[in-house]
Amino acid sequence: MKLVAAIIKPSKLAAVHEALSDIGVQGITITEVRGFGRQKGHFELYRGAEYVVGFVPKIKLEVVVTDEFCERVIEVVIQTARSGNVGDGKIFISDLDKVIRIRTGETDASAV
């Protein structure tokens, strides 16, 4: 089992969600986050003064999938979230030792 965590632009959330649903992803966790990478924030103009916004708003999307389905999920996120501009985001892949559905006690793939 894999945990696919993607940091994407908020404007791409609807498209990524729809694309993942289309390929059969049944569960997604979404978190509103702030941070920066190489882009180091951005500049905004407020009342004639320019200032740096250090933490850029992003969306963290988390999906738990089987090892076999992981590459397909990654491809869909890349295709859907990519704009070609700085700040498109990152994808992190982690191995999961165990997944347990609390309600039924099912484990691993059957719990997803």
DRENVO-121924 format. One record per atom (N, C-alpha, C, O): residue in one letter; atom name; x, y, z. Coordinates in steps of 0.001 Angstrom, whole numbers, plus 500000, padded with zeros to 6 digits. Last residue first. Layout:
<nodes>
node aa=A&at=CA&east=X&north=Y&up=Z
...
</nodes>
This chain:
<nodes>
node aa=V&at=N&east=490733&north=499935&up=502073
node aa=V&at=CA&east=490757&north=501139&up=501263
node aa=V&at=C&east=489495&north=501171&up=500440
node aa=V&at=O&east=489285&north=502105&up=499667
node aa=A&at=N&east=490529&north=497484&up=503183
node aa=A&at=CA&east=490168&north=498618&up=504024
node aa=A&at=C&east=490105&north=499926&up=503236
node aa=A&at=O&east=489498&north=500901&up=503680
node aa=S&at=N&east=491541&north=495743&up=501333
node aa=S&at=CA&east=490090&north=495691&up=501566
node aa=S&at=C&east=489614&north=496847&up=502446
node aa=S&at=O&east=488424&north=497161&up=502459
node aa=A&at=N&east=494306&north=496332&up=501547
node aa=A&at=CA&east=493558&north=496693&up=500331
node aa=A&at=C&east=492052&north=496671&up=500552
node aa=A&at=O&east=491347&north=497516&up=500000
node aa=D&at=N&east=494393&north=496505&up=505103
node aa=D&at=CA&east=495099&north=496716&up=503844
node aa=D&at=C&east=494173&north=497030&up=502675
node aa=D&at=O&east=493327&north=497916&up=502794
node aa=T&at=N&east=491561&north=495049&up=506820
node aa=T&at=CA&east=492923&north=495567&up=506726
node aa=T&at=C&east=493393&north=495673&up=505284
node aa=T&at=O&east=492866&north=495023&up=504381
node aa=E&at=N&east=488595&north=495557&up=508783
node aa=E&at=CA&east=489257&north=495131&up=507549
node aa=E&at=C&east=490644&north=495758&up=507485
node aa=E&at=O&east=490879&north=496843&up=508017
node aa=G&at=N&east=487190&north=496508&up=510916
node aa=G&at=CA&east=488428&north=495793&up=511223
node aa=G&at=C&east=489130&north=495270&up=509979
node aa=G&at=O&east=490159&north=494605&up=510094
node aa=T&at=N&east=484967&north=498089&up=510567
node aa=T&at=CA&east=484843&north=496648&up=510329
node aa=T&at=C&east=486068&north=495850&up=510725
node aa=T&at=O&east=485990&north=494629&up=510858
node aa=R&at=N&east=485661&north=500752&up=511457
node aa=R&at=CA&east=484299&north=500219&up=511602
node aa=R&at=C&east=484243&north=498700&up=511528
node aa=R&at=O&east=483552&north=498073&up=512330
node aa=I&at=N&east=488378&north=501187&up=510747
node aa=I&at=CA&east=487959&north=501138&up=512143
node aa=I&at=C&east=486615&north=500431&up=512306
node aa=I&at=O&east=486456&north=499600&up=513200
node aa=R&at=N&east=490437&north=499591&up=508581
node aa=R&at=CA&east=489148&north=500283&up=508629
node aa=R&at=C&east=488594&north=500100&up=510039
node aa=R&at=O&east=488367&north=498971&up=510473
node aa=I&at=N&east=493892&north=500008&up=508379
node aa=I&at=CA&east=492799&north=499332&up=509087
node aa=I&at=C&east=491551&north=500198&up=509026
node aa=I&at=O&east=491584&north=501380&up=509368
node aa=V&at=N&east=496927&north=499290&up=506867
node aa=V&at=CA&east=495748&north=500151&up=506820
node aa=V&at=C&east=494620&north=499372&up=507470
node aa=V&at=O&east=494410&north=498202&up=507151
node aa=K&at=N&east=500464&north=499210&up=507217
node aa=K&at=CA&east=499155&north=498611&up=507472
node aa=K&at=C&east=498085&north=499688&up=507372
node aa=K&at=O&east=498305&north=500841&up=507742
node aa=D&at=N&east=502665&north=500458&up=506129
node aa=D&at=CA&east=502804&north=499110&up=506672
node aa=D&at=C&east=501460&north=498425&up=506832
node aa=D&at=O&east=501328&north=497221&up=506613
node aa=L&at=N&east=503058&north=502263&up=503204
node aa=L&at=CA&east=502225&north=502086&up=504389
node aa=L&at=C&east=502371&north=500645&up=504858
node aa=L&at=O&east=502216&north=499714&up=504067
node aa=D&at=N&east=505468&north=504401&up=501727
node aa=D&at=CA&east=504966&north=503046&up=501951
node aa=D&at=C&east=504132&north=503035&up=503223
node aa=D&at=O&east=504458&north=503712&up=504199
node aa=S&at=N&east=504799&north=507442&up=499987
node aa=S&at=CA&east=505258&north=506745&up=501189
node aa=S&at=C&east=504683&north=505341&up=501217
node aa=S&at=O&east=503552&north=505112&up=500786
node aa=I&at=N&east=505576&north=510065&up=497849
node aa=I&at=CA&east=505065&north=508703&up=497925
node aa=I&at=C&east=505663&north=508036&up=499161
node aa=I&at=O&east=506878&north=508058&up=499363
node aa=F&at=N&east=504631&north=513317&up=496936
node aa=F&at=CA&east=505435&north=512496&up=497837
node aa=F&at=C&east=504778&north=511125&up=497942
node aa=F&at=O&east=503562&north=511030&up=498104
node aa=I&at=N&east=504818&north=515864&up=494571
node aa=I&at=CA&east=504149&north=514623&up=494962
node aa=I&at=C&east=505124&north=513828&up=495813
node aa=I&at=O&east=506295&north=513680&up=495461
node aa=K&at=N&east=504337&north=519431&up=494337
node aa=K&at=CA&east=505172&north=518248&up=494485
node aa=K&at=C&east=504274&north=517062&up=494821
node aa=K&at=O&east=503144&north=517218&up=495284
node aa=G&at=N&east=503707&north=522417&up=492308
node aa=G&at=CA&east=503622&north=521540&up=493472
node aa=G&at=C&east=504577&north=520372&up=493435
node aa=G&at=O&east=505499&north=520319&up=492621
node aa=D&at=N&east=503746&north=524682&up=490715
node aa=D&at=CA&east=502761&north=523635&up=490415
node aa=D&at=C&east=502649&north=522615&up=491538
node aa=D&at=O&east=501593&north=522004&up=491705
node aa=G&at=N&east=505598&north=526716&up=490964
node aa=G&at=CA&east=504608&north=526561&up=492022
node aa=G&at=C&east=503552&north=525517&up=491744
node aa=G&at=O&east=502552&north=525456&up=492458
node aa=V&at=N&east=505998&north=527999&up=487695
node aa=V&at=CA&east=506577&north=527784&up=489020
node aa=V&at=C&east=505448&north=527646&up=490033
node aa=V&at=O&east=504458&north=528375&up=489968
node aa=N&at=N&east=504048&north=526331&up=485126
node aa=N&at=CA&east=504574&north=527506&up=485823
node aa=N&at=C&east=505183&north=527111&up=487159
node aa=N&at=O&east=504919&north=526029&up=487684
node aa=G&at=N&east=502776&north=524213&up=484076
node aa=G&at=CA&east=504042&north=524585&up=483456
node aa=G&at=C&east=504691&north=525794&up=484101
node aa=G&at=O&east=505758&north=526234&up=483675
node aa=S&at=N&east=500667&north=523116&up=485219
node aa=S&at=CA&east=500380&north=524297&up=484403
node aa=S&at=C&east=501632&north=524716&up=483642
node aa=S&at=O&east=501557&north=525480&up=482680
node aa=R&at=N&east=499478&north=520031&up=486416
node aa=R&at=CA&east=500591&north=520765&up=485783
node aa=R&at=C&east=500084&north=521946&up=484956
node aa=R&at=O&east=499199&north=521802&up=484112
node aa=A&at=N&east=497363&north=518551&up=487302
node aa=A&at=CA&east=497798&north=519688&up=488125
node aa=A&at=C&east=498864&north=520545&up=487455
node aa=A&at=O&east=499120&north=521668&up=487888
node aa=T&at=N&east=496966&north=516509&up=485402
node aa=T&at=CA&east=495877&north=517418&up=485726
node aa=T&at=C&east=496350&north=518673&up=486450
node aa=T&at=O&east=495797&north=519752&up=486234
node aa=Q&at=N&east=499359&north=515076&up=485190
node aa=Q&at=CA&east=498691&north=515572&up=483983
node aa=Q&at=C&east=497674&north=516656&up=484300
node aa=Q&at=O&east=497536&north=517618&up=483544
node aa=I&at=N&east=499833&north=514459&up=487934
node aa=I&at=CA&east=500776&north=515267&up=487152
node aa=I&at=C&east=500091&north=515882&up=485938
node aa=I&at=O&east=500230&north=517079&up=485686
node aa=V&at=N&east=497591&north=512870&up=488534
node aa=V&at=CA&east=497834&north=514107&up=489274
node aa=V&at=C&east=498765&north=515015&up=488483
node aa=V&at=O&east=498513&north=516215&up=488373
node aa=V&at=N&east=497973&north=510743&up=486716
node aa=V&at=CA&east=496772&north=511575&up=486633
node aa=V&at=C&east=496976&north=512897&up=487360
node aa=V&at=O&east=496573&north=513943&up=486852
node aa=E&at=N&east=500423&north=509631&up=487619
node aa=E&at=CA&east=500284&north=510158&up=486258
node aa=E&at=C&east=499114&north=511120&up=486145
node aa=E&at=O&east=499241&north=512190&up=485550
node aa=I&at=N&east=499670&north=508784&up=490215
node aa=I&at=CA&east=500716&north=509795&up=490035
node aa=I&at=C&east=500593&north=510445&up=488662
node aa=I&at=O&east=500653&north=511669&up=488547
node aa=V&at=N&east=497804&north=506800&up=489568
node aa=V&at=CA&east=497383&north=507970&up=490347
node aa=V&at=C&east=498392&north=509106&up=490169
node aa=V&at=O&east=498004&north=510261&up=489991
node aa=R&at=N&east=499489&north=504974&up=488282
node aa=R&at=CA&east=498370&north=505586&up=487547
node aa=R&at=C&east=497892&north=506847&up=488253
node aa=R&at=O&east=497607&north=507853&up=487603
node aa=E&at=N&east=501187&north=504184&up=490360
node aa=E&at=CA&east=501736&north=504905&up=489201
node aa=E&at=C&east=500643&north=505599&up=488401
node aa=E&at=O&east=500854&north=506701&up=487894
node aa=C&at=N&east=499344&north=502815&up=492146
node aa=C&at=CA&east=500068&north=504033&up=492528
node aa=C&at=C&east=500551&north=504836&up=491322
node aa=C&at=O&east=500343&north=506048&up=491268
node aa=F&at=N&east=498294&north=500375&up=491679
node aa=F&at=CA&east=497505&north=501522&up=491217
node aa=F&at=C&east=498253&north=502847&up=491410
node aa=F&at=O&east=497831&north=503881&up=490891
node aa=E&at=N&east=500008&north=498569&up=492903
node aa=E&at=CA&east=499783&north=498474&up=491465
node aa=E&at=C&east=499114&north=499722&up=490896
node aa=E&at=O&east=499353&north=500079&up=489742
node aa=D&at=N&east=499818&north=499188&up=495631
node aa=D&at=CA&east=501087&north=499392&up=494930
node aa=D&at=C&east=500896&north=499427&up=493418
node aa=D&at=O&east=501539&north=500216&up=492727
node aa=T&at=N&east=496708&north=500904&up=496301
node aa=T&at=CA&east=497529&north=499695&up=496226
node aa=T&at=C&east=498802&north=500012&up=495446
node aa=T&at=O&east=498855&north=500985&up=494693
node aa=V&at=N&east=496476&north=504058&up=498090
node aa=V&at=CA&east=496205&north=503158&up=496974
node aa=V&at=C&east=497061&north=501906&up=497082
node aa=V&at=O&east=498017&north=501855&up=497856
node aa=V&at=N&east=495296&north=506968&up=499509
node aa=V&at=CA&east=495887&north=505672&up=499818
node aa=V&at=C&east=495475&north=504708&up=498715
node aa=V&at=O&east=494288&north=504548&up=498430
node aa=V&at=N&east=495978&north=510359&up=499116
node aa=V&at=CA&east=495241&north=509212&up=498596
node aa=V&at=C&east=496000&north=507951&up=498986
node aa=V&at=O&east=497216&north=507878&up=498811
node aa=E&at=N&east=495717&north=513797&up=499807
node aa=E&at=CA&east=496278&north=512502&up=500197
node aa=E&at=C&east=495363&north=511383&up=499732
node aa=E&at=O&east=494147&north=511433&up=499920
node aa=L&at=N&east=496675&north=517035&up=499052
node aa=L&at=CA&east=495742&north=515977&up=498706
node aa=L&at=C&east=496400&north=514651&up=499056
node aa=L&at=O&east=497532&north=514401&up=498643
node aa=K&at=N&east=496839&north=520236&up=500056
node aa=K&at=CA&east=497508&north=518941&up=500213
node aa=K&at=C&east=496443&north=517876&up=500025
node aa=K&at=O&east=495447&north=517829&up=500747
node aa=I&at=N&east=496991&north=523287&up=498389
node aa=I&at=CA&east=496125&north=522191&up=498815
node aa=I&at=C&east=496979&north=520942&up=498938
node aa=I&at=O&east=497752&north=520621&up=498037
node aa=K&at=N&east=498223&north=526543&up=499413
node aa=K&at=CA&east=498232&north=525336&up=498581
node aa=K&at=C&east=497197&north=524362&up=499123
node aa=K&at=O&east=496604&north=524586&up=500179
node aa=P&at=N&east=499339&north=529876&up=499703
node aa=P&at=CA&east=498276&north=528896&up=499939
node aa=P&at=C&east=498331&north=527760&up=498924
node aa=P&at=O&east=498468&north=527993&up=497723
node aa=V&at=N&east=502679&north=530575&up=500666
node aa=V&at=CA&east=501712&north=530557&up=499581
node aa=V&at=C&east=500622&north=529527&up=499895
node aa=V&at=O&east=500940&north=528414&up=500313
node aa=F&at=N&east=504344&north=532626&up=502748
node aa=F&at=CA&east=503705&north=531326&up=502700
node aa=F&at=C&east=502554&north=531373&up=501707
node aa=F&at=O&east=501586&north=532112&up=501886
node aa=G&at=N&east=505223&north=535276&up=502285
node aa=G&at=CA&east=506167&north=534170&up=502431
node aa=G&at=C&east=505557&north=532797&up=502293
node aa=G&at=O&east=506199&north=531887&up=501767
node aa=V&at=N&east=504705&north=537847&up=500366
node aa=V&at=CA&east=503870&north=536870&up=501056
node aa=V&at=C&east=504712&north=535596&up=501113
node aa=V&at=O&east=504889&north=534918&up=500100
node aa=V&at=N&east=506215&north=540977&up=500507
node aa=V&at=CA&east=506389&north=539564&up=500201
node aa=V&at=C&east=505419&north=538740&up=501036
node aa=V&at=O&east=505322&north=538912&up=502251
node aa=Y&at=N&east=504841&north=544030&up=499126
node aa=Y&at=CA&east=505384&north=543224&up=500209
node aa=Y&at=C&east=505396&north=541753&up=499806
node aa=Y&at=O&east=504686&north=541338&up=498890
node aa=E&at=N&east=504540&north=547359&up=498082
node aa=E&at=CA&east=504782&north=545977&up=497686
node aa=E&at=C&east=505356&north=545219&up=498875
node aa=E&at=O&east=506257&north=545713&up=499553
node aa=A&at=N&east=501992&north=549743&up=498470
node aa=A&at=CA&east=503260&north=549192&up=498958
node aa=A&at=C&east=503377&north=547730&up=498534
node aa=A&at=O&east=502415&north=546967&up=498625
node aa=G&at=N&east=499475&north=550513&up=497651
node aa=G&at=CA&east=500631&north=551133&up=497019
node aa=G&at=C&east=501979&north=550612&up=497463
node aa=G&at=O&east=503006&north=550992&up=496901
node aa=R&at=N&east=497789&north=548808&up=499097
node aa=R&at=CA&east=497787&north=550260&up=499343
node aa=R&at=C&east=499057&north=550936&up=498835
node aa=R&at=O&east=499630&north=551805&up=499493
node aa=Y&at=N&east=499717&north=546176&up=498191
node aa=Y&at=CA&east=498645&north=546545&up=499113
node aa=Y&at=C&east=498790&north=548023&up=499452
node aa=Y&at=O&east=499796&north=548438&up=500026
node aa=L&at=N&east=500743&north=543667&up=496063
node aa=L&at=CA&east=500661&north=545116&up=496216
node aa=L&at=C&east=499473&north=545432&up=497115
node aa=L&at=O&east=498351&north=545008&up=496838
node aa=E&at=N&east=502958&north=540926&up=496586
node aa=E&at=CA&east=501621&north=541484&up=496424
node aa=E&at=C&east=501690&north=542977&up=496664
node aa=E&at=O&east=502568&north=543480&up=497366
node aa=F&at=N&east=505132&north=538286&up=495594
node aa=F&at=CA&east=504934&north=539690&up=495936
node aa=F&at=C&east=503484&north=540095&up=495704
node aa=F&at=O&east=502858&north=539657&up=494739
node aa=H&at=N&east=505591&north=535035&up=497141
node aa=H&at=CA&east=505342&north=535925&up=496011
node aa=H&at=C&east=505118&north=537347&up=496516
node aa=H&at=O&east=504939&north=537576&up=497712
node aa=G&at=N&east=507701&north=532219&up=498084
node aa=G&at=CA&east=506573&north=533128&up=498249
node aa=G&at=C&east=506350&north=533961&up=497000
node aa=G&at=O&east=506859&north=533635&up=495927
node aa=K&at=N&east=509819&north=530725&up=496934
node aa=K&at=CA&east=510028&north=531615&up=498084
node aa=K&at=C&east=508910&north=532634&up=498276
node aa=K&at=O&east=509172&north=533793&up=498599
node aa=Q&at=N&east=510029&north=528837&up=494978
node aa=Q&at=CA&east=509489&north=530137&up=494585
node aa=Q&at=C&east=509571&north=531156&up=495714
node aa=Q&at=O&east=509406&north=532351&up=495467
node aa=R&at=N&east=510898&north=526506&up=496134
node aa=R&at=CA&east=511879&north=527324&up=495433
node aa=R&at=C&east=511349&north=528706&up=495093
node aa=R&at=O&east=512127&north=529647&up=494936
node aa=G&at=N&east=508369&north=526728&up=498423
node aa=G&at=CA&east=509482&north=525914&up=497947
node aa=G&at=C&east=510489&north=526840&up=497322
node aa=G&at=O&east=510885&north=527842&up=497918
node aa=F&at=N&east=506153&north=527237&up=501157
node aa=F&at=CA&east=506892&north=527707&up=499998
node aa=F&at=C&east=507979&north=526710&up=499664
node aa=F&at=O&east=508442&north=525951&up=500516
node aa=G&at=N&east=502774&north=527254&up=502481
node aa=G&at=CA&east=504199&north=526968&up=502503
node aa=G&at=C&east=504888&north=527594&up=501320
node aa=G&at=O&east=504298&north=528377&up=500575
node aa=R&at=N&east=499755&north=525990&up=503808
node aa=R&at=CA&east=500534&north=527138&up=503331
node aa=R&at=C&east=501996&north=526757&up=503418
node aa=R&at=O&east=502407&north=526025&up=504319
node aa=V&at=N&east=496733&north=524069&up=503101
node aa=V&at=CA&east=498041&north=524278&up=503728
node aa=V&at=C&east=498680&north=525549&up=503172
node aa=V&at=O&east=498205&north=526113&up=502186
node aa=E&at=N&east=493850&north=522273&up=503507
node aa=E&at=CA&east=494365&north=523564&up=503069
node aa=E&at=C&east=495649&north=523831&up=503842
node aa=E&at=O&east=495660&north=523822&up=505073
node aa=T&at=N&east=493516&north=518918&up=502547
node aa=T&at=CA&east=493870&north=519848&up=503614
node aa=T&at=C&east=494335&north=521147&up=502986
node aa=T&at=O&east=495122&north=521136&up=502040
node aa=I&at=N&east=491658&north=516047&up=501799
node aa=I&at=CA&east=492104&north=517360&up=501342
node aa=I&at=C&east=492373&north=518235&up=502565
node aa=I&at=O&east=491568&north=518288&up=503495
node aa=T&at=N&east=491704&north=512693&up=500925
node aa=T&at=CA&east=491720&north=513636&up=502034
node aa=T&at=C&east=492335&north=514936&up=501530
node aa=T&at=O&east=493400&north=514931&up=500911
node aa=I&at=N&east=489666&north=510418&up=499186
node aa=I&at=CA&east=490682&north=511463&up=499103
node aa=I&at=C&east=490570&north=512323&up=500356
node aa=I&at=O&east=489466&north=512645&up=500796
node aa=G&at=N&east=488604&north=507370&up=497797
node aa=G&at=CA&east=488776&north=508195&up=498992
node aa=G&at=C&east=489922&north=509171&up=498844
node aa=G&at=O&east=491019&north=508798&up=498427
node aa=Q&at=N&east=488479&north=506139&up=495313
node aa=Q&at=CA&east=487258&north=506263&up=496107
node aa=Q&at=C&east=487390&north=507176&up=497307
node aa=Q&at=O&east=486390&north=507707&up=497791
node aa=V&at=N&east=489441&north=506243&up=491995
node aa=V&at=CA&east=489878&north=506541&up=493365
node aa=V&at=C&east=488634&north=506840&up=494192
node aa=V&at=O&east=487826&north=507692&up=493820
node aa=G&at=N&east=488732&north=505836&up=489313
node aa=G&at=CA&east=488288&north=504897&up=490335
node aa=G&at=C&east=488799&north=505122&up=491740
node aa=G&at=O&east=488607&north=504266&up=492603
node aa=I&at=N&east=489183&north=507677&up=487389
node aa=I&at=CA&east=489982&north=506450&up=487308
node aa=I&at=C&east=489671&north=505479&up=488445
node aa=I&at=O&east=490281&north=504413&up=488531
node aa=D&at=N&east=487417&north=509730&up=488137
node aa=D&at=CA&east=487226&north=509059&up=486850
node aa=D&at=C&east=488024&north=507765&up=486730
node aa=D&at=O&east=487591&north=506843&up=486040
node aa=S&at=N&east=488591&north=510673&up=490483
node aa=S&at=CA&east=487308&north=509961&up=490557
node aa=S&at=C&east=487067&north=509156&up=489284
node aa=S&at=O&east=486572&north=508031&up=489343
node aa=L&at=N&east=490772&north=511981&up=489345
node aa=L&at=CA&east=490993&north=510831&up=490221
node aa=L&at=C&east=489715&north=510008&up=490384
node aa=L&at=O&east=489766&north=508778&up=490416
node aa=A&at=N&east=489435&north=514017&up=487929
node aa=A&at=CA&east=490269&north=513053&up=487215
node aa=A&at=C&east=490531&north=511807&up=488060
node aa=A&at=O&east=490513&north=510692&up=487538
node aa=E&at=N&east=488207&north=515441&up=490054
node aa=E&at=CA&east=487391&north=514811&up=489010
node aa=E&at=C&east=488185&north=513730&up=488268
node aa=E&at=O&east=487661&north=512646&up=488009
node aa=H&at=N&east=490508&north=516338&up=491452
node aa=H&at=CA&east=489487&north=515509&up=492105
node aa=H&at=C&east=488652&north=514753&up=491074
node aa=H&at=O&east=488422&north=513553&up=491219
node aa=V&at=N&east=491709&north=517929&up=489504
node aa=V&at=CA&east=492410&north=516753&up=490013
node aa=V&at=C&east=491414&north=515800&up=490672
node aa=V&at=O&east=491481&north=514588&up=490465
node aa=A&at=N&east=489743&north=519935&up=489182
node aa=A&at=CA&east=490147&north=519111&up=488044
node aa=A&at=C&east=490836&north=517826&up=488505
node aa=A&at=O&east=490576&north=516754&up=487959
node aa=A&at=N&east=489628&north=521047&up=491775
node aa=A&at=CA&east=488428&north=520462&up=491161
node aa=A&at=C&east=488803&north=519525&up=490019
node aa=A&at=O&east=488241&north=518436&up=489902
node aa=L&at=N&east=492373&north=521973&up=492204
node aa=L&at=CA&east=491734&north=520942&up=493029
node aa=L&at=C&east=490552&north=520276&up=492333
node aa=L&at=O&east=490479&north=519047&up=492305
node aa=K&at=N&east=493609&north=524060&up=490972
node aa=K&at=CA&east=493643&north=522771&up=490275
node aa=K&at=C&east=492870&north=521677&up=491014
node aa=K&at=O&east=492729&north=520569&up=490497
node aa=S&at=N&east=493602&north=526227&up=492650
node aa=S&at=CA&east=492800&north=526321&up=491429
node aa=S&at=C&east=492734&north=525009&up=490657
node aa=S&at=O&east=491889&north=524857&up=489775
node aa=P&at=N&east=495496&north=525578&up=494627
node aa=P&at=CA&east=494070&north=525475&up=494927
node aa=P&at=C&east=493183&north=525502&up=493671
node aa=P&at=O&east=492131&north=524864&up=493643
node aa=K&at=N&east=498199&north=523545&up=493476
node aa=K&at=CA&east=497567&north=524866&up=493522
node aa=K&at=C&east=496076&north=524696&up=493805
node aa=K&at=O&east=495452&north=523772&up=493283
node aa=I&at=N&east=499326&north=520845&up=495650
node aa=I&at=CA&east=498930&north=521432&up=494369
node aa=I&at=C&east=498355&north=522830&up=494573
node aa=I&at=O&east=498065&north=523240&up=495696
node aa=I&at=N&east=501014&north=518170&up=496830
node aa=I&at=CA&east=500795&north=519581&up=497149
node aa=I&at=C&east=500517&north=520265&up=495813
node aa=I&at=O&east=501377&north=520267&up=494933
node aa=A&at=N&east=500059&north=514887&up=497544
node aa=A&at=CA&east=500389&north=515868&up=496514
node aa=A&at=C&east=500072&north=517260&up=497035
node aa=A&at=O&east=499008&north=517501&up=497605
node aa=A&at=N&east=500826&north=511720&up=498549
node aa=A&at=CA&east=500521&north=513055&up=499064
node aa=A&at=C&east=500981&north=514061&up=498016
node aa=A&at=O&east=502154&north=514085&up=497643
node aa=V&at=N&east=499945&north=508502&up=498646
node aa=V&at=CA&east=500337&north=509511&up=497673
node aa=V&at=C&east=499878&north=510853&up=498230
node aa=V&at=O&east=498679&north=511095&up=498367
node aa=L&at=N&east=500891&north=505719&up=500240
node aa=L&at=CA&east=500241&north=506989&up=500508
node aa=L&at=C&east=500804&north=507981&up=499510
node aa=L&at=O&east=502001&north=508270&up=499522
node aa=K&at=N&east=500396&north=502289&up=499352
node aa=K&at=CA&east=501143&north=503541&up=499239
node aa=K&at=C&east=500257&north=504713&up=499659
node aa=K&at=O&east=499043&north=504699&up=499459
node aa=M&at=N&east=500850&north=498826&up=500000
node aa=M&at=CA&east=500000&north=500000&up=500000
node aa=M&at=C&east=500897&north=501240&up=500000
node aa=M&at=O&east=501992&north=501243&up=500563
</nodes>
